[in-house]
Amino acid sequence: MADVQAGIGPFLGVFLQRHGWQTGPIGSVMTAGGIVGMLATIPAGALIDQTTKKRLFVIIAALCTISASLLLLSSQSTLIVTISQLATALAGAGIGPLMAGMTLGIVRQKGFNAQIGRNQAWNHAGNMVGAGLSGWLGWTFGLSAIFFLEVTFGLLAIAAVLLIPEKSIDHQAARGLEEGESHADGKVEGIRSFLRHKPLLILAACLCFFHLGNAAMLPLYGMAVVSAGKGNPAMFTAMTVVVAQAVMVGVSLLAIRFVASRGYWIVLLISFAALPLRGVIAGTFIEHWGVWPVQFLDGIGAGLQSVAVPGLVARLLNGTGRVNVGQGVVMTAQGVGASLSPALGGWLAEDLGYSTAFYTLGCFAILSLGLWIFSASVMRSAEHAPA
């Protein structure tokens, strides 16, 4: 279930371009899916905290991605494409908290950071292999073949999750409660308590600004180079994903040690700092070779966040019984930025050109950097406070 948006999603823009869509409408339909995913994430986290059927919900998420691909193959009308994006968004809303919750339930708080780092390394490896296969299939058989690959991955994900023994998941630990604690112990905090959790809100705001600038860059850069006639649509889009995800594999594994030795704050600071530089390079060099520096920086920023964000949320909310709701709160903030980003980037590119779009998107990370640095004492104190 490697993130469909990162692994195969970037091909959607090129696919729709080939069927006569403009960048503005492409960005808008991606935004529609992002908004639905954003609205669904907190309820999904609350449901995952409550349920003891986590494997079943992974299967449902996989079926959503399968349905999305089959819909895209059946028609490229605005209605059908929008519905497919909604199905993908619902899968994305659930899979993040599901993976974090299942991991916490299996390895507990003590082993969470190390295991989430390994999970993310495999996640990025899945994205990389999926993108590489997609590029080859798209080049050899046409872009439609990419969506058959997504159907195959969905079926394999269903088979894989059924191999996890149900008894291996401690569902109390999965929501951030210690062994032996239960709902009756009065340990589970109300959802409104998150509105008073200052460190969590600071983290969410920083991630919102970051993803507002970051989410559109990958599909937009692929469209920019392809529209300039400087790359094969399938192969170049595959390369944009493969380069970033290959970097993320290594960065995810290094982040485990970096978090253990330096803490979460400095790791996230580095991730926020990568985006402005990425925007400058993307706007200045719309060339085939530009994929290397642009996506290398994406790999650093997103790779560090993929490990540090769920680890920090689990640390901040340990003992509350609401860890997966907290993951949902942070993912919602990310979703606000990520859902608006394609529409913003798409219309900027259509009206002012690709370079202006990249420069503008890169500037949003400056807001993340400023808020994160200003809140350093609060975040570091919360990170090291007893649960």
N, C-alpha and C positions, 0 to 999 in steps of 0.2 A: 504493500500500500504506500510505497514511496510517493511523496506529494505529487499528485497529478498535475497541479498547476506549474510546478517547477520542472517536472520531468517531461511531460507531453503537452502541457498547456500552451507553451510558447508556439507550438506548431499551429494552434488554432488561428492566430492572427494571419499567418501566411496562407493557411487553408482558405480562410474567408476572403482574403485579398484575391486569390485565384478565382473566386466565385463572384467577383465584382463588388465586394464591400470596400468602403473607404475607411481610413484610420479612425475618424470620429465615431461612426456607428460601431466599429469593432470595439473601441474603448468603452463605449456606453453599454454594450451588452455584457462585457466583462464586469463592468461596475455593477450592473444589476445583480449578477451572481454574487459579487463580493458583498453587496448590502444584505442579501438574504443570508449568506454565510455568517456575516457579522451578527445579525439579529438572532441567529440560531445557536451561537456558540455558548453563551451563558446558560440557557436552558439545557443545552447538551451536557455541559459540565455538571449541572445540578442532577440531571438524570443519571449520569455516570457515577456520581457519588452515591446515589441511592441503589442502583441496580446491582444484582449479583449475576447478571447475564451479559457481561462485557464482551465475551466472544461473539454472541449473537449480534451485537451492535456493530462489530467489525464486519461481519458478513453483510449486514444491511448497507453499510458504507460502501463496500465493494460492489454490491448490486447497483447502487446509485451511479458509480463510475461506469459500470458496464452499460447501464441504460443511457447515460449521457453520450457515450460513443456511438451506440446504435442509432440514436436520434439524429446525431450530426451526419451520419452516413445516409440516413433516409431523406433528409431535406436540409437545405441551407436557408430556409425562410426565416424571417426575423423571429416569429413565434417559436419555431422549433429550436433554433439556436439558443434563444433565451431560456426555454425550458431545460435544455441540456445543461446550460450554465447553472441553473438553479439546482439541478440534481448533483452536479459536481460540487457546488457550494455546500450543500447539506452534508455530503461525504466529508469535505474538508473541515466542516465545523465540528464533526464528531471524532475524527481520527486522531487529532492532536491530543485532546484530553483522554481519549481511550488508551492510546499508547503510553502516555504518562501514568495514568491510573493503573494499568495492568503492570507496568514496570515497577511502580511503587509497591503494589500488592505482592509482587514476587520477591523483590530483593530488599524491601523495607527502606527506611530513610538512610540507613548507614551505607547501603550499596547503591543508592539512587544516582549520585553524580557519575560514578564510574560507568554504570550500566546505560544511563541516558546518553553518555558520550559514545559508547559502542553502538547503541541504537541509531544514533544520528549518522555515524560513519556508514552503517549499512544502508540507512535511508538515502544518503547522498550517493552511495555506490549504486543503489537501485535507480536513482534518477539518471546517473551517468550512463549505465548500461541501457536503460530505457531510451534515453535520447540518442545514443549511438545506433541502436537498432532502428529507431524511428527514422533517423537520417538515411540509413542504408535502405530501409524499406521504401521510404518516400522517394528516394533517388531511383530505385530499381523498379518499383511497381506503382508509384504515384502517391500523393499525400493521403489518399483514402486508406491505404494500408496501415498507416500509423494508428488509426482508431481501432482496427482489428487487433493490433498489438495490445492496446489498452484493455480490450475485452479479455484477452488471454491473461494479462497481469491480474485482473480482477478475480478471475477463476482460480489462479494460483494462490492469491491472498486468502481466499476462502478455504482452500485446502490447508494452507499453512497454519491458520489460526486454530483450526480443528485439532492440530497436533499438540497444542498447549493443553495440558491437563487442567480441568476446571478446578480441581482441589489445590493446585499450586498457587492460586491467586487468593491472598488474604484480603477480602473486600473492605475490612476495617482499616488495615494499613494502607490500602489503595486510596482512601480518602483523607489520610493524614492523622488517623487515630492510632494510639499505641495498642499493643496486644492486650486484649481483655476489656478495652473501653468500648462503649456502645452508645447508641442514641440515648438510652436511659441515664447515662452518666452526666447528661447535661453539658457535654463537651462540644457539641456541634453548634457552631455560631450561625446566626441568621445572616442571610444574604446582604441585608442592609449594612452589616458591620463593615463590608468592603468600602463603603462610602467614607468611612472614618479611618481607613488603613492608609495612612499617608505614603509610606514607602511603595506600596503596591500601586497607588494612583500615579506616583511620580514615574515609576517604571512604565506603566501603561501609556502615559502621555508621551514619554520619550520614544517609545516604540511606534506610537501613532504617527508622529512626525517623520520618523525614519522611513516607515513603509509608504507614507504618502509620496516620498521621493523615490523610493527604491523599487516598488512593485512593477511600475510600468517600464523600467529601463530595459529589462531583458527582452520582452517581446518587441518593444519599440526599436531597439538597436538592430534586431534581426530584420524588421521591416525597412529600416532606414538603409541598410546596406543592400538588401535585395532590391528595393525600389530604385537604387542608384545603379543597378545592373552589375554589382560587384561580388555576387555570390549566388550559387545555386540555392533555391529556396529551402529545400529539405536539408541538404548537407550543411549549409551555413547555420541554419537555426539549430541543428543538432550540435554543431561545434560550440555555439554560444552556451548551451546547457552543459555539454561535456566538460568544457574547460572549468566552469564555475564549480560543478559538482565534484570534479576530481580534486580541486583545491579544498573543497569542504570536507572531503573524506579525511585528509591529513589534518586539517585545522580542527575538526571535531575531536580527534584523538589527542591532539596537543592541548586542546582546551581543558580536558580532564585534569592534566597536570598543572596547567596555568591557573585554573580556579583553585586547586588545592594549595598552591604556593602563594598566589597573589590576591585571591579573592575575586568576587563577581564584579565589583565596581570597575576595576581597571580593564577587565576583559570586555565589558560592554562599552567602555569608553573608546577602546580601539575599534570596536565594530561600528560605532557611530561615526568615527573619524574617516572611515574608508569611503563613505558615500559622496562627500563633496568632491574628492579627487576623482572618483569614478565619473561623476557628471561632467567635469571639465574635460577629461580625456574623451568621453563618448561624444561630446558636442564638438570637439576640435578635430577628431580623427574618425570620420565615417568611412572607414576602409576595411577591407577584408581582414587585415592583420590586427585591426583595433580590438578584435574580440579577445585577444590575449590579455592586455592590461585591463580592459573593462571588466571582463569576467573573472580575472584573478582577484581584483578588489571585491567583487561580489562574493567570491568564495570566502574571503577573509571575514567580511562583515556578517554574512548570513551563517557561515560555519560556526563562528564564535557564539552568535545568538542562539543557534539551534540547541546548544548545550547549556549555555549560561542562563537563558530565560526560564526554561522549565525547572532547572535546578534551584534558581533563586526563589521562584514562586513556591516550590515545595519547602524550601528552608523558611521563608517568611511565614507560611501558613501551617507549619508543622504543629499538630496538636489541636487545630481548629475543627477538623472533620470536614473542611470545605476546600481541600486542595484542588480538586478538579473544577470546582466553580471558579476558584482563583485563576486556574489555567484558562478557563473560559473568559474571565474578565480581561485578562491580558491579551488573549487571542482576539477578543472583540475590538480592543483598542488597535491592535495590529490590522484587523479587518477594516476598521474605519478608514485608516490611511490607505491600505492596499486596495480597497474597493473604489475609492475616489481617484487613485493614481492613474489607472488606465484611461479613464475619461479625460482627466486633466491633461495627461501626456498626449493622448490622441488628438484632442482639439487644438492644443498648442502646436503640435507638429503640422496639422492640416492648415492652420491659419498663419503661423509664424515660421514654420520650418523645423526640421528635426534638431538642429543645433540649439536653437532657443529653448526647445522643450527639454533637452538634456541639462542645459545650464540651470534652468528653473527648478527642475526636479532635484538636482544636486544641492540646491540652496536650502531645502527643507531640513537636511541633516544638521545644519548649523543650529537650528532651534533645539534639536535633540541634544547636541553637544553642550549648548549653553545651559539648559535645564539640568542636565546630568552633572555637570561640573558644579553648578550652583548648589545642588542638593547632595554633594559628596558626603558631608558629615552625617546627614540623616540616613542615607543609604548604607553607609559603612557601619553605623551603629546598629541598624536593624539587621544587617547581615550577620553580625557577630553576637547579637543578643541571644540569651537562652530562650528556647522554645516556650 
